[in-house]
């Protein structure tokens, strides 16, 4: 998901908020507290043999946590428009976590799904778990020779995420 796609998604979610509502529910227990706490703990524990692997493992936990938070809302019920957004979010987050898992296992990223493809499950798979100890691999990545004609790097689908401060996450 590109940062532009995230901005659009945030705007769509904000449009669903009732006018004059606050972003917190004073006096109510937060139904998402456990899912957010577990996601944050798993993200902070996830490590890899190099910065790229560590990033992928942290993002897998981030996406799984987003799907879990969406599933909390789906279990609670509510505004049908918001529930549809939660279903779509759970599906996308699960798909992105699965793509990162596939990359870690040496596979490429699959082509984008078409409207005829079956939707991804909304319950994220828990295997394999994020590593908490890096394997005995090289501590740095092997630098690659620069291309003769530099290309623009692909958009970082997770630009703007602060792995140390998850309280401001929108998905």
Chimera marker file (.cmm) of the C-alpha trace (Angstrom):
<marker_set name="trace">
<marker id="1" x="0.000" y="0.000" z="0.000" r="1" g="1" b="0" radius="0.5"/>
<marker id="2" x="1.506" y="3.320" z="-1.017" r="1" g="1" b="0" radius="0.5"/>
<marker id="3" x="1.457" y="6.373" z="1.210" r="1" g="1" b="0" radius="0.5"/>
<marker id="4" x="-1.072" y="7.948" z="-1.183" r="1" g="1" b="0" radius="0.5"/>
<marker id="5" x="-3.331" y="4.915" z="-0.779" r="1" g="1" b="0" radius="0.5"/>
<marker id="6" x="-2.965" y="5.196" z="2.999" r="1" g="1" b="0" radius="0.5"/>
<marker id="7" x="-3.920" y="8.892" z="2.920" r="1" g="1" b="0" radius="0.5"/>
<marker id="8" x="-7.016" y="8.018" z="0.891" r="1" g="1" b="0" radius="0.5"/>
<marker id="9" x="-7.927" y="5.229" z="3.315" r="1" g="1" b="0" radius="0.5"/>
<marker id="10" x="-7.493" y="7.562" z="6.302" r="1" g="1" b="0" radius="0.5"/>
<marker id="11" x="-9.751" y="10.153" z="4.654" r="1" g="1" b="0" radius="0.5"/>
<marker id="12" x="-12.394" y="7.471" z="4.007" r="1" g="1" b="0" radius="0.5"/>
<marker id="13" x="-12.255" y="6.328" z="7.632" r="1" g="1" b="0" radius="0.5"/>
<marker id="14" x="-12.434" y="9.895" z="8.947" r="1" g="1" b="0" radius="0.5"/>
<marker id="15" x="-15.501" y="10.504" z="6.769" r="1" g="1" b="0" radius="0.5"/>
<marker id="16" x="-17.218" y="7.601" z="8.539" r="1" g="1" b="0" radius="0.5"/>
<marker id="17" x="-16.679" y="9.182" z="11.985" r="1" g="1" b="0" radius="0.5"/>
<marker id="18" x="-19.828" y="10.838" z="13.344" r="1" g="1" b="0" radius="0.5"/>
<marker id="19" x="-19.659" y="14.642" z="13.374" r="1" g="1" b="0" radius="0.5"/>
<marker id="20" x="-18.318" y="15.975" z="16.665" r="1" g="1" b="0" radius="0.5"/>
<marker id="21" x="-17.111" y="12.598" z="17.886" r="1" g="1" b="0" radius="0.5"/>
<marker id="22" x="-13.883" y="12.355" z="19.788" r="1" g="1" b="0" radius="0.5"/>
<marker id="23" x="-11.283" y="9.770" z="18.890" r="1" g="1" b="0" radius="0.5"/>
<marker id="24" x="-11.512" y="8.160" z="22.330" r="1" g="1" b="0" radius="0.5"/>
<marker id="25" x="-14.415" y="6.625" z="24.185" r="1" g="1" b="0" radius="0.5"/>
<marker id="26" x="-14.206" y="8.171" z="27.649" r="1" g="1" b="0" radius="0.5"/>
<marker id="27" x="-15.422" y="5.864" z="30.390" r="1" g="1" b="0" radius="0.5"/>
<marker id="28" x="-15.469" y="2.751" z="28.202" r="1" g="1" b="0" radius="0.5"/>
<marker id="29" x="-13.046" y="-0.135" z="28.155" r="1" g="1" b="0" radius="0.5"/>
<marker id="30" x="-10.998" y="-0.172" z="24.968" r="1" g="1" b="0" radius="0.5"/>
<marker id="31" x="-11.968" y="-3.361" z="23.091" r="1" g="1" b="0" radius="0.5"/>
<marker id="32" x="-8.784" y="-3.100" z="21.007" r="1" g="1" b="0" radius="0.5"/>
<marker id="33" x="-6.317" y="-2.773" z="23.896" r="1" g="1" b="0" radius="0.5"/>
<marker id="34" x="-5.351" y="-6.450" z="23.976" r="1" g="1" b="0" radius="0.5"/>
<marker id="35" x="-4.936" y="-6.760" z="20.185" r="1" g="1" b="0" radius="0.5"/>
<marker id="36" x="-2.860" y="-3.559" z="20.026" r="1" g="1" b="0" radius="0.5"/>
<marker id="37" x="-0.712" y="-4.568" z="22.992" r="1" g="1" b="0" radius="0.5"/>
<marker id="38" x="-0.039" y="-8.034" z="21.568" r="1" g="1" b="0" radius="0.5"/>
<marker id="39" x="0.749" y="-6.592" z="18.136" r="1" g="1" b="0" radius="0.5"/>
<marker id="40" x="3.192" y="-4.117" z="19.642" r="1" g="1" b="0" radius="0.5"/>
<marker id="41" x="4.901" y="-6.804" z="21.746" r="1" g="1" b="0" radius="0.5"/>
<marker id="42" x="5.287" y="-9.116" z="18.730" r="1" g="1" b="0" radius="0.5"/>
<marker id="43" x="6.569" y="-6.276" z="16.557" r="1" g="1" b="0" radius="0.5"/>
<marker id="44" x="9.153" y="-5.206" z="19.097" r="1" g="1" b="0" radius="0.5"/>
<marker id="45" x="10.327" y="-8.822" z="19.579" r="1" g="1" b="0" radius="0.5"/>
<marker id="46" x="10.619" y="-9.533" z="15.842" r="1" g="1" b="0" radius="0.5"/>
<marker id="47" x="14.202" y="-9.499" z="14.562" r="1" g="1" b="0" radius="0.5"/>
<marker id="48" x="16.101" y="-10.840" z="11.615" r="1" g="1" b="0" radius="0.5"/>
<marker id="49" x="19.618" y="-11.462" z="10.384" r="1" g="1" b="0" radius="0.5"/>
<marker id="50" x="19.775" y="-8.051" z="8.678" r="1" g="1" b="0" radius="0.5"/>
<marker id="51" x="17.753" y="-4.814" z="8.514" r="1" g="1" b="0" radius="0.5"/>
<marker id="52" x="15.611" y="-5.997" z="5.590" r="1" g="1" b="0" radius="0.5"/>
<marker id="53" x="14.619" y="-9.235" z="7.291" r="1" g="1" b="0" radius="0.5"/>
<marker id="54" x="13.932" y="-7.421" z="10.555" r="1" g="1" b="0" radius="0.5"/>
<marker id="55" x="11.703" y="-4.918" z="8.735" r="1" g="1" b="0" radius="0.5"/>
<marker id="56" x="9.759" y="-7.709" z="7.028" r="1" g="1" b="0" radius="0.5"/>
<marker id="57" x="9.239" y="-9.584" z="10.294" r="1" g="1" b="0" radius="0.5"/>
<marker id="58" x="8.067" y="-6.434" z="12.091" r="1" g="1" b="0" radius="0.5"/>
<marker id="59" x="5.699" y="-5.565" z="9.239" r="1" g="1" b="0" radius="0.5"/>
<marker id="60" x="4.251" y="-9.089" z="9.247" r="1" g="1" b="0" radius="0.5"/>
<marker id="61" x="3.307" y="-8.613" z="12.899" r="1" g="1" b="0" radius="0.5"/>
<marker id="62" x="1.994" y="-5.111" z="12.161" r="1" g="1" b="0" radius="0.5"/>
<marker id="63" x="-0.285" y="-6.434" z="9.400" r="1" g="1" b="0" radius="0.5"/>
<marker id="64" x="-1.435" y="-9.395" z="11.488" r="1" g="1" b="0" radius="0.5"/>
<marker id="65" x="-2.267" y="-6.969" z="14.288" r="1" g="1" b="0" radius="0.5"/>
<marker id="66" x="-4.279" y="-4.798" z="11.890" r="1" g="1" b="0" radius="0.5"/>
<marker id="67" x="-6.277" y="-7.841" z="10.825" r="1" g="1" b="0" radius="0.5"/>
<marker id="68" x="-6.824" y="-8.815" z="14.468" r="1" g="1" b="0" radius="0.5"/>
<marker id="69" x="-8.085" y="-5.301" z="15.330" r="1" g="1" b="0" radius="0.5"/>
<marker id="70" x="-10.467" y="-5.448" z="12.372" r="1" g="1" b="0" radius="0.5"/>
<marker id="71" x="-11.717" y="-8.828" z="13.556" r="1" g="1" b="0" radius="0.5"/>
<marker id="72" x="-12.420" y="-7.327" z="17.011" r="1" g="1" b="0" radius="0.5"/>
<marker id="73" x="-14.766" y="-4.805" z="15.389" r="1" g="1" b="0" radius="0.5"/>
<marker id="74" x="-16.363" y="-7.467" z="13.205" r="1" g="1" b="0" radius="0.5"/>
<marker id="75" x="-17.127" y="-9.421" z="16.380" r="1" g="1" b="0" radius="0.5"/>
<marker id="76" x="-18.640" y="-6.363" z="18.060" r="1" g="1" b="0" radius="0.5"/>
<marker id="77" x="-20.805" y="-5.265" z="15.137" r="1" g="1" b="0" radius="0.5"/>
<marker id="78" x="-21.826" y="-1.732" z="14.312" r="1" g="1" b="0" radius="0.5"/>
<marker id="79" x="-22.301" y="0.568" z="11.346" r="1" g="1" b="0" radius="0.5"/>
<marker id="80" x="-22.472" y="-1.610" z="8.197" r="1" g="1" b="0" radius="0.5"/>
<marker id="81" x="-20.244" y="0.836" z="6.265" r="1" g="1" b="0" radius="0.5"/>
<marker id="82" x="-17.570" y="0.628" z="8.950" r="1" g="1" b="0" radius="0.5"/>
<marker id="83" x="-17.901" y="-3.152" z="9.173" r="1" g="1" b="0" radius="0.5"/>
<marker id="84" x="-17.353" y="-3.432" z="5.422" r="1" g="1" b="0" radius="0.5"/>
<marker id="85" x="-14.223" y="-1.275" z="5.778" r="1" g="1" b="0" radius="0.5"/>
<marker id="86" x="-13.053" y="-3.575" z="8.608" r="1" g="1" b="0" radius="0.5"/>
<marker id="87" x="-13.639" y="-6.671" z="6.436" r="1" g="1" b="0" radius="0.5"/>
<marker id="88" x="-11.648" y="-5.116" z="3.598" r="1" g="1" b="0" radius="0.5"/>
<marker id="89" x="-8.868" y="-4.054" z="5.973" r="1" g="1" b="0" radius="0.5"/>
<marker id="90" x="-8.606" y="-7.523" z="7.531" r="1" g="1" b="0" radius="0.5"/>
<marker id="91" x="-8.415" y="-9.028" z="4.057" r="1" g="1" b="0" radius="0.5"/>
<marker id="92" x="-5.729" y="-6.596" z="2.817" r="1" g="1" b="0" radius="0.5"/>
<marker id="93" x="-3.644" y="-6.825" z="5.986" r="1" g="1" b="0" radius="0.5"/>
<marker id="94" x="-3.719" y="-10.630" z="5.887" r="1" g="1" b="0" radius="0.5"/>
<marker id="95" x="-2.736" y="-10.603" z="2.216" r="1" g="1" b="0" radius="0.5"/>
<marker id="96" x="0.181" y="-8.231" z="2.863" r="1" g="1" b="0" radius="0.5"/>
<marker id="97" x="1.403" y="-10.345" z="5.815" r="1" g="1" b="0" radius="0.5"/>
<marker id="98" x="1.210" y="-13.478" z="3.647" r="1" g="1" b="0" radius="0.5"/>
<marker id="99" x="3.162" y="-11.758" z="0.837" r="1" g="1" b="0" radius="0.5"/>
<marker id="100" x="5.923" y="-10.801" z="3.263" r="1" g="1" b="0" radius="0.5"/>
<marker id="101" x="5.983" y="-14.373" z="4.639" r="1" g="1" b="0" radius="0.5"/>
<marker id="102" x="6.350" y="-15.660" z="1.081" r="1" g="1" b="0" radius="0.5"/>
<marker id="103" x="9.264" y="-13.279" z="0.486" r="1" g="1" b="0" radius="0.5"/>
<marker id="104" x="10.977" y="-14.519" z="3.668" r="1" g="1" b="0" radius="0.5"/>
<marker id="105" x="10.630" y="-18.085" z="2.432" r="1" g="1" b="0" radius="0.5"/>
<marker id="106" x="12.407" y="-17.151" z="-0.794" r="1" g="1" b="0" radius="0.5"/>
<marker id="107" x="9.401" y="-16.562" z="-3.004" r="1" g="1" b="0" radius="0.5"/>
<marker id="108" x="8.500" y="-13.454" z="-4.892" r="1" g="1" b="0" radius="0.5"/>
<marker id="109" x="5.497" y="-11.243" z="-4.354" r="1" g="1" b="0" radius="0.5"/>
<marker id="110" x="2.453" y="-12.619" z="-6.201" r="1" g="1" b="0" radius="0.5"/>
<marker id="111" x="0.759" y="-10.575" z="-8.911" r="1" g="1" b="0" radius="0.5"/>
<marker id="112" x="-2.105" y="-8.353" z="-7.720" r="1" g="1" b="0" radius="0.5"/>
<marker id="113" x="-5.390" y="-10.190" z="-7.265" r="1" g="1" b="0" radius="0.5"/>
<marker id="114" x="-8.135" y="-9.723" z="-9.819" r="1" g="1" b="0" radius="0.5"/>
<marker id="115" x="-11.796" y="-9.341" z="-9.002" r="1" g="1" b="0" radius="0.5"/>
<marker id="116" x="-12.284" y="-13.022" z="-9.944" r="1" g="1" b="0" radius="0.5"/>
<marker id="117" x="-9.799" y="-14.222" z="-7.321" r="1" g="1" b="0" radius="0.5"/>
<marker id="118" x="-11.073" y="-15.597" z="-4.041" r="1" g="1" b="0" radius="0.5"/>
<marker id="119" x="-10.679" y="-13.182" z="-1.112" r="1" g="1" b="0" radius="0.5"/>
<marker id="120" x="-7.910" y="-13.787" z="1.391" r="1" g="1" b="0" radius="0.5"/>
<marker id="121" x="-8.956" y="-15.188" z="4.771" r="1" g="1" b="0" radius="0.5"/>
<marker id="122" x="-9.583" y="-12.615" z="7.492" r="1" g="1" b="0" radius="0.5"/>
<marker id="123" x="-7.934" y="-14.671" z="10.218" r="1" g="1" b="0" radius="0.5"/>
<marker id="124" x="-4.168" y="-14.258" z="9.967" r="1" g="1" b="0" radius="0.5"/>
<marker id="125" x="-2.001" y="-17.353" z="10.053" r="1" g="1" b="0" radius="0.5"/>
<marker id="126" x="0.293" y="-17.535" z="13.070" r="1" g="1" b="0" radius="0.5"/>
<marker id="127" x="2.994" y="-19.745" z="11.526" r="1" g="1" b="0" radius="0.5"/>
<marker id="128" x="5.842" y="-19.201" z="11.190" r="1" g="1" b="0" radius="0.5"/>
<marker id="129" x="6.323" y="-17.013" z="14.246" r="1" g="1" b="0" radius="0.5"/>
<marker id="130" x="8.593" y="-13.990" z="14.153" r="1" g="1" b="0" radius="0.5"/>
<marker id="131" x="12.121" y="-14.722" z="15.211" r="1" g="1" b="0" radius="0.5"/>
<marker id="132" x="13.163" y="-13.367" z="18.543" r="1" g="1" b="0" radius="0.5"/>
<marker id="133" x="16.806" y="-14.329" z="18.052" r="1" g="1" b="0" radius="0.5"/>
<marker id="134" x="18.659" y="-13.693" z="14.792" r="1" g="1" b="0" radius="0.5"/>
<marker id="135" x="20.159" y="-16.721" z="13.111" r="1" g="1" b="0" radius="0.5"/>
<marker id="136" x="23.906" y="-16.962" z="12.655" r="1" g="1" b="0" radius="0.5"/>
<marker id="137" x="23.965" y="-15.135" z="9.339" r="1" g="1" b="0" radius="0.5"/>
<marker id="138" x="26.043" y="-12.245" z="8.146" r="1" g="1" b="0" radius="0.5"/>
<marker id="139" x="25.347" y="-9.154" z="10.224" r="1" g="1" b="0" radius="0.5"/>
<marker id="140" x="25.120" y="-6.908" z="7.186" r="1" g="1" b="0" radius="0.5"/>
<marker id="141" x="23.603" y="-7.359" z="3.807" r="1" g="1" b="0" radius="0.5"/>
<marker id="142" x="25.853" y="-7.916" z="0.827" r="1" g="1" b="0" radius="0.5"/>
<marker id="143" x="25.920" y="-4.689" z="-1.169" r="1" g="1" b="0" radius="0.5"/>
<marker id="144" x="24.797" y="-5.026" z="-4.758" r="1" g="1" b="0" radius="0.5"/>
<marker id="145" x="26.470" y="-3.325" z="-7.685" r="1" g="1" b="0" radius="0.5"/>
<marker id="146" x="24.582" y="-0.165" z="-8.675" r="1" g="1" b="0" radius="0.5"/>
<marker id="147" x="22.615" y="-0.317" z="-11.904" r="1" g="1" b="0" radius="0.5"/>
<marker id="148" x="24.014" y="1.664" z="-14.827" r="1" g="1" b="0" radius="0.5"/>
<marker id="149" x="20.759" y="3.560" z="-15.213" r="1" g="1" b="0" radius="0.5"/>
<marker id="150" x="19.277" y="4.275" z="-11.796" r="1" g="1" b="0" radius="0.5"/>
<marker id="151" x="15.563" y="3.661" z="-11.582" r="1" g="1" b="0" radius="0.5"/>
<marker id="152" x="13.207" y="5.349" z="-9.186" r="1" g="1" b="0" radius="0.5"/>
<marker id="153" x="12.802" y="3.102" z="-6.150" r="1" g="1" b="0" radius="0.5"/>
<marker id="154" x="9.372" y="1.563" z="-5.697" r="1" g="1" b="0" radius="0.5"/>
<marker id="155" x="7.110" y="3.471" z="-3.346" r="1" g="1" b="0" radius="0.5"/>
<marker id="156" x="7.506" y="2.294" z="0.229" r="1" g="1" b="0" radius="0.5"/>
<marker id="157" x="4.042" y="0.951" z="1.102" r="1" g="1" b="0" radius="0.5"/>
<marker id="158" x="4.694" y="1.577" z="4.777" r="1" g="1" b="0" radius="0.5"/>
<marker id="159" x="6.317" y="5.012" z="4.685" r="1" g="1" b="0" radius="0.5"/>
<marker id="160" x="5.554" y="7.047" z="7.768" r="1" g="1" b="0" radius="0.5"/>
<marker id="161" x="5.170" y="4.095" z="10.158" r="1" g="1" b="0" radius="0.5"/>
<marker id="162" x="7.018" y="4.587" z="13.424" r="1" g="1" b="0" radius="0.5"/>
<marker id="163" x="7.759" y="1.097" z="14.740" r="1" g="1" b="0" radius="0.5"/>
<marker id="164" x="8.518" y="2.524" z="18.199" r="1" g="1" b="0" radius="0.5"/>
<marker id="165" x="5.218" y="4.414" z="18.501" r="1" g="1" b="0" radius="0.5"/>
<marker id="166" x="2.236" y="2.405" z="17.336" r="1" g="1" b="0" radius="0.5"/>
<marker id="167" x="-0.343" y="4.606" z="19.079" r="1" g="1" b="0" radius="0.5"/>
<marker id="168" x="-0.778" y="6.669" z="15.915" r="1" g="1" b="0" radius="0.5"/>
<marker id="169" x="-1.382" y="3.783" z="13.517" r="1" g="1" b="0" radius="0.5"/>
<marker id="170" x="-4.385" y="4.063" z="11.215" r="1" g="1" b="0" radius="0.5"/>
<marker id="171" x="-4.429" y="0.443" z="10.053" r="1" g="1" b="0" radius="0.5"/>
<link id1="1" id2="2" r="1" g="1" b="0" radius="0.2"/>
<link id1="2" id2="3" r="1" g="1" b="0" radius="0.2"/>
<link id1="3" id2="4" r="1" g="1" b="0" radius="0.2"/>
<link id1="4" id2="5" r="1" g="1" b="0" radius="0.2"/>
<link id1="5" id2="6" r="1" g="1" b="0" radius="0.2"/>
<link id1="6" id2="7" r="1" g="1" b="0" radius="0.2"/>
<link id1="7" id2="8" r="1" g="1" b="0" radius="0.2"/>
<link id1="8" id2="9" r="1" g="1" b="0" radius="0.2"/>
<link id1="9" id2="10" r="1" g="1" b="0" radius="0.2"/>
<link id1="10" id2="11" r="1" g="1" b="0" radius="0.2"/>
<link id1="11" id2="12" r="1" g="1" b="0" radius="0.2"/>
<link id1="12" id2="13" r="1" g="1" b="0" radius="0.2"/>
<link id1="13" id2="14" r="1" g="1" b="0" radius="0.2"/>
<link id1="14" id2="15" r="1" g="1" b="0" radius="0.2"/>
<link id1="15" id2="16" r="1" g="1" b="0" radius="0.2"/>
<link id1="16" id2="17" r="1" g="1" b="0" radius="0.2"/>
<link id1="17" id2="18" r="1" g="1" b="0" radius="0.2"/>
<link id1="18" id2="19" r="1" g="1" b="0" radius="0.2"/>
<link id1="19" id2="20" r="1" g="1" b="0" radius="0.2"/>
<link id1="20" id2="21" r="1" g="1" b="0" radius="0.2"/>
<link id1="21" id2="22" r="1" g="1" b="0" radius="0.2"/>
<link id1="22" id2="23" r="1" g="1" b="0" radius="0.2"/>
<link id1="23" id2="24" r="1" g="1" b="0" radius="0.2"/>
<link id1="24" id2="25" r="1" g="1" b="0" radius="0.2"/>
<link id1="25" id2="26" r="1" g="1" b="0" radius="0.2"/>
<link id1="26" id2="27" r="1" g="1" b="0" radius="0.2"/>
<link id1="27" id2="28" r="1" g="1" b="0" radius="0.2"/>
<link id1="28" id2="29" r="1" g="1" b="0" radius="0.2"/>
<link id1="29" id2="30" r="1" g="1" b="0" radius="0.2"/>
<link id1="30" id2="31" r="1" g="1" b="0" radius="0.2"/>
<link id1="31" id2="32" r="1" g="1" b="0" radius="0.2"/>
<link id1="32" id2="33" r="1" g="1" b="0" radius="0.2"/>
<link id1="33" id2="34" r="1" g="1" b="0" radius="0.2"/>
<link id1="34" id2="35" r="1" g="1" b="0" radius="0.2"/>
<link id1="35" id2="36" r="1" g="1" b="0" radius="0.2"/>
<link id1="36" id2="37" r="1" g="1" b="0" radius="0.2"/>
<link id1="37" id2="38" r="1" g="1" b="0" radius="0.2"/>
<link id1="38" id2="39" r="1" g="1" b="0" radius="0.2"/>
<link id1="39" id2="40" r="1" g="1" b="0" radius="0.2"/>
<link id1="40" id2="41" r="1" g="1" b="0" radius="0.2"/>
<link id1="41" id2="42" r="1" g="1" b="0" radius="0.2"/>
<link id1="42" id2="43" r="1" g="1" b="0" radius="0.2"/>
<link id1="43" id2="44" r="1" g="1" b="0" radius="0.2"/>
<link id1="44" id2="45" r="1" g="1" b="0" radius="0.2"/>
<link id1="45" id2="46" r="1" g="1" b="0" radius="0.2"/>
<link id1="46" id2="47" r="1" g="1" b="0" radius="0.2"/>
<link id1="47" id2="48" r="1" g="1" b="0" radius="0.2"/>
<link id1="48" id2="49" r="1" g="1" b="0" radius="0.2"/>
<link id1="49" id2="50" r="1" g="1" b="0" radius="0.2"/>
<link id1="50" id2="51" r="1" g="1" b="0" radius="0.2"/>
<link id1="51" id2="52" r="1" g="1" b="0" radius="0.2"/>
<link id1="52" id2="53" r="1" g="1" b="0" radius="0.2"/>
<link id1="53" id2="54" r="1" g="1" b="0" radius="0.2"/>
<link id1="54" id2="55" r="1" g="1" b="0" radius="0.2"/>
<link id1="55" id2="56" r="1" g="1" b="0" radius="0.2"/>
<link id1="56" id2="57" r="1" g="1" b="0" radius="0.2"/>
<link id1="57" id2="58" r="1" g="1" b="0" radius="0.2"/>
<link id1="58" id2="59" r="1" g="1" b="0" radius="0.2"/>
<link id1="59" id2="60" r="1" g="1" b="0" radius="0.2"/>
<link id1="60" id2="61" r="1" g="1" b="0" radius="0.2"/>
<link id1="61" id2="62" r="1" g="1" b="0" radius="0.2"/>
<link id1="62" id2="63" r="1" g="1" b="0" radius="0.2"/>
<link id1="63" id2="64" r="1" g="1" b="0" radius="0.2"/>
<link id1="64" id2="65" r="1" g="1" b="0" radius="0.2"/>
<link id1="65" id2="66" r="1" g="1" b="0" radius="0.2"/>
<link id1="66" id2="67" r="1" g="1" b="0" radius="0.2"/>
<link id1="67" id2="68" r="1" g="1" b="0" radius="0.2"/>
<link id1="68" id2="69" r="1" g="1" b="0" radius="0.2"/>
<link id1="69" id2="70" r="1" g="1" b="0" radius="0.2"/>
<link id1="70" id2="71" r="1" g="1" b="0" radius="0.2"/>
<link id1="71" id2="72" r="1" g="1" b="0" radius="0.2"/>
<link id1="72" id2="73" r="1" g="1" b="0" radius="0.2"/>
<link id1="73" id2="74" r="1" g="1" b="0" radius="0.2"/>
<link id1="74" id2="75" r="1" g="1" b="0" radius="0.2"/>
<link id1="75" id2="76" r="1" g="1" b="0" radius="0.2"/>
<link id1="76" id2="77" r="1" g="1" b="0" radius="0.2"/>
<link id1="77" id2="78" r="1" g="1" b="0" radius="0.2"/>
<link id1="78" id2="79" r="1" g="1" b="0" radius="0.2"/>
<link id1="79" id2="80" r="1" g="1" b="0" radius="0.2"/>
<link id1="80" id2="81" r="1" g="1" b="0" radius="0.2"/>
<link id1="81" id2="82" r="1" g="1" b="0" radius="0.2"/>
<link id1="82" id2="83" r="1" g="1" b="0" radius="0.2"/>
<link id1="83" id2="84" r="1" g="1" b="0" radius="0.2"/>
<link id1="84" id2="85" r="1" g="1" b="0" radius="0.2"/>
<link id1="85" id2="86" r="1" g="1" b="0" radius="0.2"/>
<link id1="86" id2="87" r="1" g="1" b="0" radius="0.2"/>
<link id1="87" id2="88" r="1" g="1" b="0" radius="0.2"/>
<link id1="88" id2="89" r="1" g="1" b="0" radius="0.2"/>
<link id1="89" id2="90" r="1" g="1" b="0" radius="0.2"/>
<link id1="90" id2="91" r="1" g="1" b="0" radius="0.2"/>
<link id1="91" id2="92" r="1" g="1" b="0" radius="0.2"/>
<link id1="92" id2="93" r="1" g="1" b="0" radius="0.2"/>
<link id1="93" id2="94" r="1" g="1" b="0" radius="0.2"/>
<link id1="94" id2="95" r="1" g="1" b="0" radius="0.2"/>
<link id1="95" id2="96" r="1" g="1" b="0" radius="0.2"/>
<link id1="96" id2="97" r="1" g="1" b="0" radius="0.2"/>
<link id1="97" id2="98" r="1" g="1" b="0" radius="0.2"/>
<link id1="98" id2="99" r="1" g="1" b="0" radius="0.2"/>
<link id1="99" id2="100" r="1" g="1" b="0" radius="0.2"/>
<link id1="100" id2="101" r="1" g="1" b="0" radius="0.2"/>
<link id1="101" id2="102" r="1" g="1" b="0" radius="0.2"/>
<link id1="102" id2="103" r="1" g="1" b="0" radius="0.2"/>
<link id1="103" id2="104" r="1" g="1" b="0" radius="0.2"/>
<link id1="104" id2="105" r="1" g="1" b="0" radius="0.2"/>
<link id1="105" id2="106" r="1" g="1" b="0" radius="0.2"/>
<link id1="106" id2="107" r="1" g="1" b="0" radius="0.2"/>
<link id1="107" id2="108" r="1" g="1" b="0" radius="0.2"/>
<link id1="108" id2="109" r="1" g="1" b="0" radius="0.2"/>
<link id1="109" id2="110" r="1" g="1" b="0" radius="0.2"/>
<link id1="110" id2="111" r="1" g="1" b="0" radius="0.2"/>
<link id1="111" id2="112" r="1" g="1" b="0" radius="0.2"/>
<link id1="112" id2="113" r="1" g="1" b="0" radius="0.2"/>
<link id1="113" id2="114" r="1" g="1" b="0" radius="0.2"/>
<link id1="114" id2="115" r="1" g="1" b="0" radius="0.2"/>
<link id1="115" id2="116" r="1" g="1" b="0" radius="0.2"/>
<link id1="116" id2="117" r="1" g="1" b="0" radius="0.2"/>
<link id1="117" id2="118" r="1" g="1" b="0" radius="0.2"/>
<link id1="118" id2="119" r="1" g="1" b="0" radius="0.2"/>
<link id1="119" id2="120" r="1" g="1" b="0" radius="0.2"/>
<link id1="120" id2="121" r="1" g="1" b="0" radius="0.2"/>
<link id1="121" id2="122" r="1" g="1" b="0" radius="0.2"/>
<link id1="122" id2="123" r="1" g="1" b="0" radius="0.2"/>
<link id1="123" id2="124" r="1" g="1" b="0" radius="0.2"/>
<link id1="124" id2="125" r="1" g="1" b="0" radius="0.2"/>
<link id1="125" id2="126" r="1" g="1" b="0" radius="0.2"/>
<link id1="126" id2="127" r="1" g="1" b="0" radius="0.2"/>
<link id1="127" id2="128" r="1" g="1" b="0" radius="0.2"/>
<link id1="128" id2="129" r="1" g="1" b="0" radius="0.2"/>
<link id1="129" id2="130" r="1" g="1" b="0" radius="0.2"/>
<link id1="130" id2="131" r="1" g="1" b="0" radius="0.2"/>
<link id1="131" id2="132" r="1" g="1" b="0" radius="0.2"/>
<link id1="132" id2="133" r="1" g="1" b="0" radius="0.2"/>
<link id1="133" id2="134" r="1" g="1" b="0" radius="0.2"/>
<link id1="134" id2="135" r="1" g="1" b="0" radius="0.2"/>
<link id1="135" id2="136" r="1" g="1" b="0" radius="0.2"/>
<link id1="136" id2="137" r="1" g="1" b="0" radius="0.2"/>
<link id1="137" id2="138" r="1" g="1" b="0" radius="0.2"/>
<link id1="138" id2="139" r="1" g="1" b="0" radius="0.2"/>
<link id1="139" id2="140" r="1" g="1" b="0" radius="0.2"/>
<link id1="140" id2="141" r="1" g="1" b="0" radius="0.2"/>
<link id1="141" id2="142" r="1" g="1" b="0" radius="0.2"/>
<link id1="142" id2="143" r="1" g="1" b="0" radius="0.2"/>
<link id1="143" id2="144" r="1" g="1" b="0" radius="0.2"/>
<link id1="144" id2="145" r="1" g="1" b="0" radius="0.2"/>
<link id1="145" id2="146" r="1" g="1" b="0" radius="0.2"/>
<link id1="146" id2="147" r="1" g="1" b="0" radius="0.2"/>
<link id1="147" id2="148" r="1" g="1" b="0" radius="0.2"/>
<link id1="148" id2="149" r="1" g="1" b="0" radius="0.2"/>
<link id1="149" id2="150" r="1" g="1" b="0" radius="0.2"/>
<link id1="150" id2="151" r="1" g="1" b="0" radius="0.2"/>
<link id1="151" id2="152" r="1" g="1" b="0" radius="0.2"/>
<link id1="152" id2="153" r="1" g="1" b="0" radius="0.2"/>
<link id1="153" id2="154" r="1" g="1" b="0" radius="0.2"/>
<link id1="154" id2="155" r="1" g="1" b="0" radius="0.2"/>
<link id1="155" id2="156" r="1" g="1" b="0" radius="0.2"/>
<link id1="156" id2="157" r="1" g="1" b="0" radius="0.2"/>
<link id1="157" id2="158" r="1" g="1" b="0" radius="0.2"/>
<link id1="158" id2="159" r="1" g="1" b="0" radius="0.2"/>
<link id1="159" id2="160" r="1" g="1" b="0" radius="0.2"/>
<link id1="160" id2="161" r="1" g="1" b="0" radius="0.2"/>
<link id1="161" id2="162" r="1" g="1" b="0" radius="0.2"/>
<link id1="162" id2="163" r="1" g="1" b="0" radius="0.2"/>
<link id1="163" id2="164" r="1" g="1" b="0" radius="0.2"/>
<link id1="164" id2="165" r="1" g="1" b="0" radius="0.2"/>
<link id1="165" id2="166" r="1" g="1" b="0" radius="0.2"/>
<link id1="166" id2="167" r="1" g="1" b="0" radius="0.2"/>
<link id1="167" id2="168" r="1" g="1" b="0" radius="0.2"/>
<link id1="168" id2="169" r="1" g="1" b="0" radius="0.2"/>
<link id1="169" id2="170" r="1" g="1" b="0" radius="0.2"/>
<link id1="170" id2="171" r="1" g="1" b="0" radius="0.2"/>
</marker_set>
